[in-house]
C-alpha cells in the first residue's frame, strides 16, 4: 500500500502540540505554516503544491460580473433591503445561483447581500477531491490517474465524517486501493462554536483520535509498513472581541456599488474601488483603526495572493488575531472561534502527524502535495 493520508479540517498545531494526540502510533508531530485565507485556499494548495496565485483559488467569491451565476438577481437592487434579503428570497437566489453556476464544488452564499451577488462569480466550480477538480493545475488526483494508481478519496460531497471513517476502514480491509485520501471536515464546525469550552474540545479531539486509530489499525493489518499521515489545513483562533468594521465604512458615506464594493469575510474585508476619493477616504480611515491593518504588496507577494487582476480585491484589510468583524457577510451570529487571520499567528498553524519523519521536508501546507507525491511514487 502506498499510503493513507487523513486531512482533518482545523486540527491545528496548538490543539495537538501538548495533548499527546495518537503519539504512540504517530510519533512524528510538527507545526506546519498555513495559507493566508480559508480552506478554500489551503486545501487547493495541499492538493497541488501551489500557492493561491498558482492554482487560482483563494476566497469563495471573485469579482467577475460577466460570469456571475447570480445575474438573474439584478432587479433585487431596486427593492428594500428587508425584502431583497429576507430568508425566502435568499434561499431562492442561492438555489437558482447554484444551479446556474453548475458547480460541483463547495457552494454557500452566507450573508452576502443579494443586491451585489450579481457582481461575483463562485471560485470553486469542480469537486476538488476528483481528477480535474483544480484544472488547469495538476492535483494529486490527476497524478494518481495518470500513473494508474488505484485510489479512494472521501469527502463531505458524499458522506459525513462518521460514514467516511466507516467506509474508509472497510475499503482498506478489502484492499480496494493503494492510495487513500480521507477528508474529515466536521471538527472545523465544532471548533467554531466550542473552541472556548476546554472539556468539550478535549472530548471532540479524542473522538477524532479514535477515528484515526481505527483507520490506522485497518491499514497496518493490511500492510505493516504502510505510511500513515494526519494533517490539517489550518488551526482555529479563539475570538476574544468583535469590531463593527461595516459600521465604520458605511459611516463614511460612499455608495455601493458605484463608489466601491466590499465583502466582509469575518477576518478580512476585501474592497474594490471605483472612485479615487472613496479609495483614499476608506483606506485612510481604516488605517487609523486599532483592530487590524491593510495588507501590503509585500504581504500579498509573500502570501502568494498577488494576483495579476483584481478579482479577489483591490485592497484587503486584515483583522488582528482573535478580533472578529461583526456584523459581517459570513453569518448573523459571531463565531466563538475563527480562522483566516494572519498565517504566522500561533493559533493559525496547521499540523502534521506521521509514523516517521517524512523524507520530504514539510514546512508549509503546500509542501504536503510533494509528500503525497513522494509516498505515492507519482513523480
Secondary structure, 3 states (H helix, E strand, C coil): CCEEEEEECCCCHHHHCCCCCCCCCCCEEEEEECCCCCHHHHHHHHHHCCCHHHHCCCCCEEECHHHCCCHHHHHHHHCCHHHHCCHHHHHHHHHHHHHHHCCCCCCCCCCCCHHHHCCEEECCCCCCCCCCCCCCCCCHHHHHHHCCCCEEEECCCCCCHHHHHHHHHHHHHCCCCCEEEEEECHHHHHHHHHCCCHHHHHHHHHHHHHHHHHHHHHHHHHCCCCCEEEECCCCCEECCEEECHHHHHHCCCCCCCCCEEEEECCCEEEEEECCHHHHHHHHHHHHCCCCEEECCHHHHHHHCCCCCCCCCCCEEEEECCCEEECCECCECCCCCEECCCCCCCHHHCEEEEECCCCCCCCCECCHHHHHHHHHCCCC
